[in-house]
Amino acid sequence: MGSDSPAESRNEGGDEAELSGVRLDRLRGFRVRRVRDDSLAFLAEQFKHDVAKPFRQLEAVAAVWEALIEPALRQHCRLESLQHGVLTVTVDSSATLYQLDALVRGGLTVKLAEASQGKTLRRIKLRVDTAVFIGEPDDAYDGPLPPDEFEPDPETPR
């Protein structure tokens, strides 16, 4: 009996069909679009690098800042950021800027760097920004508001 019996040829055909099915599945893997990851998990590492670490460093410098700067001057200042060794301090007026600048020139940067224990602080950048301090209790005005110059007088005829 020959090897070309109908049962054997059907069996070989089944293997070929199975093999071609495997090949098609493999090809479909290349053609089918992958499921898109809509989660925000990719931001976790970036958050640690961009937000958490600088916040911890700024927090350590802020504790030392409170110990070195007198409260009367400190209430007119805000520590904005600490990036690449530069501490940015925002003040509410040029008078406060002048006082802080005198402290920085007198060695405040070195004292802050030594006391913050290894946090990289190379420079203090001072800037005036009155808009940040609007709405503070010190800036509240309880007196009468001035009359609006652009509002027409109701008694004056038009």
C-alpha positions as CSV (number, residue, x, y, z in Angstrom):
1,M,0.0,0.0,0.0
2,G,1.3,3.3,-1.0
3,S,2.0,6.3,1.0
4,D,-0.5,8.3,-1.0
5,S,-3.7,6.9,0.6
6,P,-6.6,9.3,0.9
7,A,-6.4,9.3,4.8
8,E,-2.8,10.3,4.8
9,S,-3.3,13.1,2.3
10,R,-6.1,14.5,4.4
11,N,-3.9,14.4,7.4
12,E,-1.1,16.2,5.6
13,G,-3.6,18.8,4.4
14,G,-4.7,19.3,8.0
15,D,-1.1,20.0,9.1
16,E,-0.7,22.5,6.2
17,A,-3.9,24.2,7.2
18,E,-2.8,24.3,10.8
19,L,0.6,25.6,9.8
20,S,-0.9,28.3,7.6
21,G,-3.3,29.3,10.5
22,V,-0.2,29.8,12.7
23,R,1.4,31.9,10.0
24,L,-1.7,34.0,9.6
25,D,-1.9,34.6,13.4
26,R,1.7,35.6,13.4
27,L,1.1,38.1,10.5
28,R,-2.1,39.4,12.2
29,G,0.1,40.3,15.2
30,F,2.0,42.7,12.9
31,R,-1.0,44.2,11.3
32,V,-3.4,44.6,14.3
33,R,-3.0,47.8,16.2
34,R,-1.9,47.4,19.7
35,V,-4.2,48.5,22.5
36,R,-3.4,52.1,23.5
37,D,-2.3,52.7,27.1
38,D,-4.5,55.7,28.3
39,S,-3.3,55.6,31.9
40,L,-1.1,58.2,33.4
41,A,1.4,55.7,34.7
42,F,4.1,57.1,32.5
43,L,4.0,60.4,34.5
44,A,5.0,58.8,37.8
45,E,8.7,58.9,37.1
46,Q,8.5,62.3,35.6
47,F,6.6,63.6,38.7
48,K,9.2,62.2,41.0
49,H,11.9,64.0,39.0
50,D,10.2,67.3,38.3
51,V,8.1,67.9,41.4
52,A,8.8,65.6,44.4
53,K,12.6,65.9,44.5
54,P,12.7,69.8,44.1
55,F,9.9,70.1,46.6
56,R,11.9,68.1,49.2
57,Q,14.9,70.3,48.5
58,L,13.0,73.5,48.8
59,E,11.3,72.3,52.0
60,A,14.8,71.7,53.6
61,V,16.0,75.2,52.5
62,A,12.7,76.7,53.7
63,A,13.3,75.4,57.2
64,V,16.7,77.0,57.3
65,W,15.3,80.2,55.7
66,E,12.9,80.6,58.6
67,A,15.7,80.3,61.1
68,L,18.0,82.8,59.4
69,I,15.5,85.5,58.3
70,E,13.7,87.7,60.8
71,P,9.8,87.3,60.8
72,A,9.2,91.0,59.9
73,L,11.2,90.6,56.6
74,R,10.1,87.0,56.0
75,Q,6.4,87.9,55.7
76,H,7.2,90.0,52.6
77,C,9.1,87.2,50.9
78,R,8.2,83.9,49.2
79,L,10.4,81.1,48.2
80,E,9.3,80.3,44.7
81,S,11.6,77.5,43.5
82,L,15.0,75.8,43.8
83,Q,16.2,74.6,40.4
84,H,19.8,73.8,39.4
85,G,21.1,75.3,42.6
86,V,19.3,78.6,42.2
87,L,16.8,79.6,44.9
88,T,14.3,82.1,43.5
89,V,12.8,84.4,46.1
90,T,9.9,86.7,45.3
91,V,9.4,89.9,47.3
92,D,6.6,92.4,47.4
93,S,8.5,95.6,47.1
94,S,11.8,97.1,46.1
95,A,12.5,98.1,49.8
96,T,12.3,94.4,50.8
97,L,14.4,93.6,47.8
98,Y,17.1,96.0,49.0
99,Q,17.1,94.5,52.5
100,L,17.4,90.9,51.2
101,D,20.0,91.9,48.7
102,A,22.1,93.3,51.6
103,L,21.7,90.0,53.4
104,V,22.7,88.0,50.3
105,R,25.8,90.1,49.8
106,G,26.6,89.7,53.5
107,G,26.8,85.9,53.2
108,L,23.3,84.6,53.4
109,T,23.9,82.2,50.5
110,V,26.8,80.6,52.2
111,K,24.9,80.3,55.5
112,L,21.9,78.7,53.7
113,A,24.1,76.3,51.8
114,E,25.9,75.1,54.9
115,A,22.8,74.8,57.0
116,S,20.7,73.0,54.4
117,Q,23.1,70.0,54.7
118,G,24.2,69.0,51.2
119,K,21.3,70.5,49.2
120,T,22.9,72.2,46.2
121,L,22.4,75.9,46.7
122,R,24.8,78.0,44.6
123,R,22.9,81.3,44.2
124,I,19.9,83.3,45.4
125,K,17.9,85.1,42.7
126,L,15.7,87.9,44.0
127,R,12.8,89.4,42.1
128,V,9.9,91.8,42.8
129,D,6.4,90.7,42.0
130,T,3.6,92.6,43.8
131,A,0.9,90.6,42.0
132,V,1.8,87.5,44.1
133,F,1.1,89.3,47.3
134,I,-2.3,90.9,46.4
135,G,-5.0,89.7,48.7
136,E,-2.8,89.2,51.7
137,P,-4.3,90.4,55.0
138,D,-1.6,93.2,55.2
139,D,-2.7,94.6,51.9
140,A,-6.4,94.8,52.8
141,Y,-8.0,98.3,52.5
142,D,-11.1,99.0,54.4
143,G,-11.7,102.6,53.5
144,P,-14.2,104.0,51.0
145,L,-13.5,103.3,47.3
146,P,-12.7,106.4,45.1
147,P,-15.4,107.5,42.7
148,D,-15.2,106.0,39.3
149,E,-14.1,108.7,36.8
150,F,-15.5,106.9,33.8
151,E,-19.1,106.6,35.2
152,P,-21.3,109.5,34.1
153,D,-22.9,111.6,36.8
154,P,-26.6,110.8,36.9
155,E,-27.5,114.5,37.4
156,T,-25.7,115.7,34.3
157,P,-27.9,115.7,31.2
158,R,-26.5,113.8,28.2
